[in-house]
């Protein structure tokens, strides 16, 4: 079946602009994660959704970053007033979930490469 | 704050050589431990995971890892690597009862045919 998909695959923007990154999880997966991966680093946790609610948003670096998942499937990561330091690959993952801390496998998407000029 | 250290950033091996990639974490409580792999041009995928029980965990493609609580380590091993194991390997830790995964910086493995 279809895996996790993310759009766009690449996004180039100018400093100060607003961007939205989209994640389509695997159908039926209730848990959804966003990560940021900078060059030479591992994925950095940003936020976790269980259903429509953000169960843990402690990884969001500041209030310019916001994520939503209004219907419990597709999620959008929104970045306001982008800065050059926001340049990275933004990864999305989903898993079956179930309400408690997940013990199941995360399936990752291909990522969106964001470049802020 | 929790952290995960992968001391080997680049490893080059010949086919049939044995592999051991180090992973150490800093957290004194109960943790869940993971190894992920990213093959060239592909997505991150799970190799193996440890939650509890037998500290020696076997994963896909002949990989295994051993949790040594006293050393805060979860090293990845494979007795005989293949050219197709060329990839980047990430260790990750999650504090039991939370949703937040902490990843190491990764190890790039190149296997020479």
Boltz contact constraints between the chains, C-beta under 6 A:
constraints:
  - contact:
      token1: [A, 41]
      token2: [B, 105]
      max_distance: 6.0
  - contact:
      token1: [A, 42]
      token2: [B, 90]
      max_distance: 6.0
  - contact:
      token1: [A, 42]
      token2: [B, 103]
      max_distance: 6.0
  - contact:
      token1: [A, 42]
      token2: [B, 104]
      max_distance: 6.0
  - contact:
      token1: [A, 42]
      token2: [B, 105]
      max_distance: 6.0
  - contact:
      token1: [A, 42]
      token2: [B, 106]
      max_distance: 6.0
  - contact:
      token1: [A, 43]
      token2: [B, 103]
      max_distance: 6.0
  - contact:
      token1: [A, 45]
      token2: [B, 100]
      max_distance: 6.0
  - contact:
      token1: [A, 45]
      token2: [B, 101]
      max_distance: 6.0
  - contact:
      token1: [A, 48]
      token2: [B, 99]
      max_distance: 6.0
  - contact:
      token1: [A, 55]
      token2: [B, 99]
      max_distance: 6.0
  - contact:
      token1: [A, 56]
      token2: [B, 99]
      max_distance: 6.0
  - contact:
      token1: [A, 56]
      token2: [B, 100]
      max_distance: 6.0
  - contact:
      token1: [A, 101]
      token2: [B, 97]
      max_distance: 6.0
  - contact:
      token1: [A, 105]
      token2: [B, 46]
      max_distance: 6.0
  - contact:
      token1: [A, 108]
      token2: [B, 43]
      max_distance: 6.0
  - contact:
      token1: [A, 108]
      token2: [B, 44]
      max_distance: 6.0
  - contact:
      token1: [A, 110]
      token2: [B, 43]
      max_distance: 6.0
